[in-house]
Amino acid sequence: DKIISTLDDIDMAELVKRQSVMRVHNNEFTDLMQEFFVAVKDLSRYFGDNKDLVANRWLFQYLTQVLDKKTLAAFASAEITEWPEKISLNLNLSSVFSKEFVEFAKNFLKPAQQIIVEVQMMDILNNLNLYHEVKDILHKGGHKLLLDAVSPSALRMLNLKTLQPDMVKLFWEPLLEYEAFDEKLKAIIDTIGRENFVLAKCDSDKALKWGVSYGITAFQGPFMDDIEVAVVRSRCPSAGACTAQQCLKRRRLLSGTVKAGCAHPEVLEDLL
């Protein structure tokens, strides 16, 4: 309760970050969508080393339900001029029913924009009926639901024909490059369409090669961040005045003094 009450004194717009999911087609990279989230390590700075926010899973889930509302409210003060057509949000299933989500979808989004709600598998298993209800609500609003943080081994055990998510986010694991091609995994991916999969946590070109071998064309992670920043810096007339790391940090923020340090915000915000 003390931690949650402290959130009222924190400018969440300075904590919310974004990360692009990039589509690869004909050796060209384009922004498919941008994910907006609050990193726990950033939030933990406000509470010192004696507070482990993830030590208790159920308390942490309760905290994330409050964070969901704070994150959605933070968009009103965001200093971003170029918004993507698809906005991805990490949310609890119950947060879709909050007034903050309803107001965000109704008042913040432009007609051409779409929300991709990313939900954890554990949240779905805790209440399967709620999952289907949330999915129906999102579809009625023209939005989508994505299964988040799924490992290839977990994907092999899921029944996607029953769950029927709109999208799935697979997490790359470096050991995957040493595995033989798995026809069963490819068939599972084909169940909802390869174009509906995102391979996340990509840290090298090996991840891209693995994903492409299974027909995946959308990627997210540090390697994609480096490519995105390289393209942005190639367009910036003052690229030499800052480092790639500074550019990436500014591009990922919604607002704040760090973001304001960019000499060419119109280039920084440019979508690929």
QUISUL-V392079 format. One record per residue. RES is the residue in one small letter. PSI is psi in whole degrees, 0 to 359 (* if undefined). OMEGA is omega in degrees with one decimal (none if undefined). Layout:
BEGIN
res: [RES RES]
psi: [PSI PSI]
omega: [OMEGA OMEGA]
END
This chain:
BEGIN
res: [d k i i s t l d d i d m a e l v k r q s v m r v h n n e f t d l m q e f f v a v k d l s r y f g d n k d l v a n r w l f q y l t q v l d k k t l a a f a s a e i t e w p e k i s l n l n l s s v f s k e f v e f a k n f l k p a q q i i v e v q m m d i l n n l n l y h e v k d i l h k g g h k l l l d a v s p s a l r m l n l k t l q p d m v k l f w e p l l e y e a f d e k l k a i i d t i g r e n f v l a k c d s d k a l k w g v s y g i t a f q g p f m d d i e v a v v r s r c p s a g a c t a q q c l k r r r l l s g t v k a g c a h p e v l e d l l]
psi: [323 319 315 321 330 333 333 338 1 134 98 335 337 353 332 130 165 151 132 146 122 136 133 121 125 44 20 146 129 152 117 315 169 132 135 132 166 122 132 322 327 319 324 335 333 350 0 173 344 2 116 104 343 11 325 119 319 323 321 320 321 318 318 331 322 319 324 312 320 321 315 321 334 338 333 333 13 140 63 133 328 101 142 160 330 120 119 134 131 114 156 152 318 337 340 338 356 154 332 319 317 316 323 312 326 319 333 317 144 161 326 352 155 142 134 108 119 123 147 148 323 323 322 315 333 334 84 324 320 322 311 325 316 319 318 318 316 316 321 330 2 20 180 163 136 133 122 154 50 125 155 323 321 325 325 339 352 149 92 336 331 314 322 55 158 324 161 137 110 142 124 139 128 329 344 331 342 355 149 155 133 105 326 317 319 320 322 317 322 344 316 3 127 330 349 10 143 130 113 171 29 118 1 173 342 323 317 316 320 314 316 325 336 9 2 138 358 133 153 147 181 321 320 325 318 319 316 313 323 319 316 316 331 340 350 126 346 31 329 348 351 170 164 324 320 319 315 317 317 320 329 345 152 324 182 172 327 315 322 349 355 132 340 72 333 330 320 323 350 133 145 *]
omega: [178.1 179.2 -178.6 178.1 178.2 -178.5 179.7 -177.8 -178.3 175.6 -174.3 179.6 177.8 178.6 -179.2 178.4 175.7 178.1 -175.9 164.9 -171.6 176.5 178.0 -179.6 179.9 178.6 175.5 -178.1 177.2 178.0 174.3 176.8 175.8 179.8 178.8 -174.0 172.1 179.0 -178.1 -179.0 176.8 179.6 -176.5 -179.2 -177.3 -173.1 175.8 -175.5 -177.4 178.4 174.8 -172.8 -178.1 -176.9 179.1 -173.0 -175.1 175.1 178.9 177.6 176.2 177.9 -178.3 176.6 175.7 179.6 178.1 -177.9 179.0 -180.0 179.6 179.9 -177.0 -178.4 -177.7 -178.7 179.9 179.6 -179.6 -179.5 -178.4 179.7 178.2 176.8 180.0 179.2 -178.4 -177.0 172.4 -176.7 166.1 179.0 -177.1 -177.1 178.2 179.9 -177.4 178.3 178.3 178.6 179.8 179.5 178.0 -179.0 -175.0 -170.4 -176.3 -176.1 170.8 -175.7 -175.9 -175.8 -177.0 176.8 171.1 -179.8 179.6 -177.6 179.8 -179.1 -179.4 178.2 179.5 -178.3 178.4 -178.5 -176.2 178.9 178.6 178.0 -179.2 178.1 179.0 -179.5 178.6 179.2 179.7 -179.4 178.9 178.3 -179.8 -177.1 -175.5 176.8 -177.1 172.4 -173.1 170.0 179.7 175.5 177.8 179.4 177.3 -179.5 -179.8 -177.8 -178.5 173.8 -177.1 178.6 177.5 -177.9 179.6 174.8 176.8 -178.6 176.3 176.2 176.6 176.1 178.2 174.5 -175.8 -179.0 -178.2 -177.4 -179.5 179.8 175.5 179.4 -173.7 -179.5 178.9 178.5 178.1 179.7 178.1 178.5 179.7 -177.5 178.8 177.1 -178.3 -179.2 -179.3 177.8 173.4 173.7 -175.6 -177.4 179.1 -177.0 -179.5 178.0 177.3 178.5 179.4 -179.1 178.4 -179.4 180.0 179.9 177.4 176.7 -179.8 -177.6 -178.6 -172.3 179.6 177.5 -176.3 -179.8 178.9 176.5 -179.8 178.9 -179.4 -179.2 178.2 177.9 179.4 -178.6 177.7 179.8 -173.0 179.3 -179.3 -176.0 -178.4 -176.9 179.4 -179.6 176.9 178.9 177.4 178.8 -179.1 -179.1 -179.9 -178.2 -174.6 -175.9 175.4 -177.0 175.9 -176.3 179.2 179.1 -177.5 -179.5 -179.6 -178.8 -178.1 -178.1 179.8 175.9 -179.8 -177.4 -173.5 178.6 179.4 none]
END
